[in-house]
Amino acid sequence: MANFKFKHAVMSAGKSRELARIHYTYKQKNQYVVVIVPSTDNRNGEGFVTARSGEQIRAFSVNPGDMRRWFGIFLKGMDELYGEDQKIDCILIDEIQFFTQDDLFAIKELACLENNIPVIAFGLKSDFKNEMFEGSSAAMIVAEYIEEIETICAFCNEKAIMNLRFQDNNPIREGEQIQIGDEEYRPVCHKHYLDDGLRIQKRRSIVWL
């Protein structure tokens, strides 16, 4: 039986960059990797994994709540087109927090248990209100291995363990759970999560001359 691994982190910790690194490793060995993203995350166009460091990978865009049906159709299509000539070596899933609990149980059952395909999922563990996402909670349940990708607080050098949302340059801790975007969030330590005096500046690109 193949395993399910969940790699979680706060915002801006390099989750998509880590996915791109693993994808590159498989491709270097001429192995077939399926990359999946939720259709709700369309910041850089639907069907892409895009890291802040510049890597961009084509992915299958799946509607949350539709993983069981979609993956069943996908496997059937693969079998009809290639038979046993095309083996899926790994499935990589980005932004796992946006999927439903059934989506996570479906991919674990259909990929890992029934077809011996390893799955590596990436996503946030909790939102800006420090509440677990449905998809992340389910990933914690089904995963044989759980790994944290660490980064430091945006306002000090302590380990970041929470996500803080900003609105009109002020920290907020109430509102809708899902709001797609990077500029509204910062990774923070517990101390700075509670600091109402924080203000942010828009990220700037650095050009080396």
N, C-alpha and C positions, 0 to 999 in steps of 0.2 A: 504493500500500500504506500502510495506517495504521501508526502506531508504537506500541510498548509502552514506557511510562515507569515506572521503579521509584523511588519516593521512600522512602528508608529513614531510620531514626533510632533512637536509644536510647529507653528508656522515658520517658514523660512529656514528650516533645519537641513534641507537638502534631500527631501524624500524623492522628488522626481529625478534629481541628479543621481541618486543611488539606483533608482530603477533603470536609468539610462546606462549606468555602468554595468549592471547585471545583464541587461539586454545586449550590450556590446560583447560581453564575454561569451554569451551563447552564440551570437552571430559569428564570432571569430572561429568557432568550432563547427560552423556550417550547420547549426542546429536550429530547429524551427520554434520560434517563440510567438505566442499569441498575447497581444497587449490589449487590455480592456480599460475603458474609462466610462464614467457615468455621463449620460447626455446632458445633465444639468451643469457640468463644468465646461463651459464653452468660452472661457476667457481668451483663449488663443485660437478659436475656431473649433468646431465640433470634430472629435475624432483625433485629437493630438495629445501627447504628453509633452509638455514644454518646461524645461528646467530654467531657472533664472541664470544659470551659467551658460545657456545658449543651446544646449542639446534639445532636439525636437524629434519625436518618434511618432509615426503613424499608429493609430490604435482603432479598435472597434468601439464604436459608441453605443452603449446599451442603456435603455431607459430603466431607471430604478423600479424594482418590482417585476421586471420582465426577464431576469437572468435565467430562470429555469427553462422557460419557453425558448429564449434566444439560443442558449447553449445547446439545447437538444437539437434545434434546427441546424446550428453550426456543425455539430458533430456528424449529423446525417449528411449534410452537404459535403463535408470533408471525405466521408467514406464513399459517397457516390462519385466524387471527382477523382480521388487518388487511391481508394482502397487502402491497402496496407503499405503503400509506397510512401506515404507522408505521415510521419509520426510527430505528434506534438510533444516537444521536449520540456516545455515550461509555460505556465500562464502567469503573466504579470498584470496586476490590477492596481491602478492609481486612484487616489481620492476615494478610498473604500468607504469613508464615512457617509457618503451620499447614497449608498445602496441600502436596501432593506435587510431585515434579518433573514427573510426567506431567500433573498439573493445569495447571501453568504452560505447558508446551509445548502443551497442548490449547487453552487460551484464546488463546495467541498465534497458533496455526495457524487456529483456527476463526473468531476475531474479526478479528484484524489482517490475516492473509494472505488468507483466503477471502472475508471480508465487508467488508473495509475499515473496520472499527470500531476506533477508538483505545482503548487500555486504559491506565489509570493505576493502579498497584498501590502499596499502602502497607504497611510492615511493619518489623519488627526485622531487622537484618542478622545479629546473632549473639546467643547465649544468655548466661547468667550464668557459663558455663564458658569463654567466648570461643570457642565452636564455632559454625560456620555452621548455620543452620536449613536443612533440605532445600528448603523453598519459596523461601527468600531466595536460596540459592545458584542455584537454577534461574532466578529472576527476574533475577539478575545476568547470566546467560548469554543470555537471550532479549531483554533490554531494549536498545533503541536509545539510550535516554537514562537515566542514573542520577543521582539528585540526593539530597543529604543535607539533612535538616531538622535544624538544629543546636540544641543547648541547652547549659546549663552544668551542671557537677557539683553534686550535691546538698550537697556539703560544702565547696566553694570556688567560685571564679569562673572556673576553667579550663574548657575545652571538655570536655563529657562524651563519651566514646567507647566506654564499656563499661556493662554492666548488672550490678548486684550484688544477689544475693538475700540476704535476712535470714531467719533462723529463730530464734525465741525471742530476738529483738533482737540476734542475733549474725550477722555476715557468714558465708556459706557459699559454697563453690565446687565442691561435688560434689552429685550427686543427679539425679533425673529431669529431663530437659530441659524438659518442658512442665508447667507449674503455673499455671493461670489465676488471675490476680489482680494487683492493683496494690500493695497495702500491703506485700507481701513484697519489693519491688524498689525500687532507686534508681538513677538515672543517675549515673555517676561518671567522673572522669578516671582515667588509668592509675595515678597515685600512690595515690589513695584506694581503688582496687580492691584494692590489696595490703595495706591497713591493717586488721589484725585487731582494732584497738581501736575501730572505728566502732560507734556505737549510733544507733538511729533513734527518732523520736517519731511517733506516729500523726498524720496530716495533720489539721489543723483548718480549718474554714470560717471566713472572716472576714466579719463583718457590718458594713457601714458605716452609721453612725448620722447 
